[in-house]
Amino acid sequence: MSEQLPRHIVTSYENELQRLDALLAEMGGRAEQQLEQATRAVLGRDDALARETVAQDQVLDALEHEVESLIIRLLALRHPMAIDLRHTLAALKAANALERVGDYAKNMAKRALVLNAVPAIAATASVGRLSELARRQLASAIEAFTRRDTALAAEVWRRDQELDDMHAGVTQEIFAFVAKDASLIEACTSLQFIAKNLERVGDLATNIAEMVQFDATGTLVEPARPRGGEAH
């Protein structure tokens, strides 16, 4: 911002940037919580928690809308330049990723309701381990974005392959259960959807990590790693 602008305008602009960061931090915390609750609903066969997780997704949706409205205002009225512009655009992409994490957590919770209506199977424990890795990736990505920590963001980007490999292993395990007992197909199908949602959460964590790199340098990570099904 120009030094010639009145002080109250500069202060208002800085407050809006701080508000943007606060909204992103709140979205990150809620996305982590929603994912953790969805996992507990699956592992604990908890219908009440599953329904609560589904209902909470509306809060993330509303926060994303607030972020988008604030960014539109910043772009239209403040015309941010250079570093501020990069951070604003990175925040928009990160908010979109966090809202989608909420969508995947909601999908997991809905699948938990289906799973809870049929007998439990052992593969659920493997999905729990996949969820733990996905949640660690998401937490690290959010921390990297909040702190603008490019080293941590790069670590998240590199670790995505580990999550992809674990997802592939869980998928094989689930298919093996179906091959042995076709009566388990409903439970296994729901578990497979949950596992895929978790793999997608890992991709979204990587997207957030890439936004940290963009925020700091104006460039994206190259070369882009294959994601999800492309990696296998």
N, C-alpha and C positions, 0 to 999 in steps of 0.2 A: 504494500500500500504506500502511496506517496506520502512523504513527510509533510506536504503542504495541506493535507486533509485535516479538518478540525479534529481535535483530540477525541471528542465524543463519538465521532464516526469510526475512528481507529479502534477505540475501546469496544464499541458495539460489534465490530467485525471480529475482533479477537474473542469476544464472548461467544459469538456464534460458532467459531471454530472449536472452542472449548466445549460448547454444547454438543457439537457433532461427535467429538471424541467420547463424551459422556454417554451419548446414546449408543454408540458402537460398543462401549464397555458393557452397558446394560444388556444389549442384545447378545453379546458373547456369553455373559453369565447365564442368561435365560436359556440359550441354546444348549450349553453344557448341562444345565439342570434338566432340561427336557429329555435329552439323550440318556442321562443317567437314570431318570425315572422310568423311561420306556424300557431300559434294560432290566431294571428291578421288577417291572411288571411282567416281563417275559420269564426271568429266572425264578421269581417268587410266585408265579401264577396268580397275580394280584389283579383282579378285574377292576376294583375301585381305583387303583393307581393308574391302570391303563386308561380308564375313562377320564381321569383328572388330567393326564398327559395330553390326551386328544383335545380337551377343552382349553388347555393353556396355550395351544398354538395360536389362538387369536391374539394373544398379547404380542408375540413376536411379529405377527403380520402388521399390527398397529404400529409397532416401533419402526419397522421397515418403512412404512408409509410416512412416518414422522421424519425419518432420515432423508427420504427422497424429497419431501417438501422443503426441508431446510437446505438441502443441496441446490434445489432449483432456485431458492431465494439467493443463496450465495452466488451462484453463477449469473443470475439475472441482475442483481443489484450491486454486488461487490466486485465482480470481475476479477477473481483471484488469479494471480500470475505465478509462474514457475513452481516453487516448492508447494505453495498453498494449493495451487490447481491440481498438482499431482496427488496431494494428500486427499483432496476432496473427491477426485475420481476414484482413488483407491478405496476410500471409505464407502462409496456407492457400490462398488463391486463386492466389498467385504460384507456389507449389509445384505446384499442379495444372497450371498453364500450362506450367511447365518440364518436367514429366513428359510432357505431350502433345507438346512440341517433340521430346523423345526418341523418341516414337512416330513422328512424321513423319520424323525422321532415319532411323529403322529402316526405314520404308516406302521411303524413297529408296534406301537401301542394297540392299534386296531388288529394287527395280526396276533398280538398276545391274547386278545379276547377269543380268537378262533382257537389258538393253541390250548387255552385253558379249558376248553370244552371237550378236549380229547385226551387220552392218556399221554403222560410225559414220555419223552424219549431221551436217550443219553446224549444225542448230538446237541442238545440244548446247551450243555456245558461248554462245548467248543464255540458256539455262537457267543457265549458270555466272554470267553477269552478274546474273541475278535472285537467285541464291543469295547473291552478295556483298552485295546490297542488304538481303536478309532477315537476313543475319548481322550487318550493321551495326546494323540496327534492334534485333535481339535484344540485342546487346552494350550498346547505349545504354539499353535498357529495364532490363537487369540493373544497370547502373551507377547509373541513376536510383533504382532501388529500394534498392540498397545504401547510397547516399549520402542517400536521401530528398530527392532533387533534383527539385522540382516543375517547374522551368523546363525541365530536360532531358526530363522525362516528357511535358510538353506538346509539345515538339519531336518526340518519337517519335510521339505521337498525330497531329500534323499531317502528318508524312511518310508515314503509312500510305497515303495516296492515291497517292503516287508509286509505291509497290510494286504497288498494285492496277492502276495504268495500265500498268506494265511487264509484269505478268502477262498482261493483256489482249493486249498486243502480241506476247508470246511465243506465246500460244495461237493467234493469227492466223497467225504464222509457221509453227507446227507444222502447222496445217490446210492451209496452202499446200503444204507438202511432200507431204502425203497426196494432195492434189488432182492434183499433177503425177505422182506415182508411187505407185500403190496397194500396191506391194510393200514400201513403207516403213511400212505401217500398224502393225506390231508395235512397231517402234522409236519411232514417233511417239506411239503410245498410252502407252508407258512414260514418254516425256519429258513428256507432258501430265500424267500423274499426279504426276511429280516437281515440275513447275511449280506444280501445285495445292497440293501439300504445302508448298512454299515460300511461297505466298500465305497459307496458313493459319498458318505460322510468324510472318508479319508481323502477322496478327490477334492471335496470342497475345502478341507483343511489345507491341501496343497494350493488350491486357488488363492486362499487368503495369504498363504506364505509368499506366493508370487506377487501379490499386491504390495507386500512389504518391500520387495526388491524394486518394484516400479515406483513406489513412494520415495525411496531413497535415491534412485538413479535415473528414473524416467525410462528405464528399459525393462523388458521382461526376461525371465530366465530362458536361456537357450543352450542346447536344443530342448524343445519341449519333450517331456517324458510321455510315453503312451499311457492312457488312462483306462482303468476298468477293464472291460472286455477286450480293448485293443491290446492290452498287455498279455492276454492269454488267448 
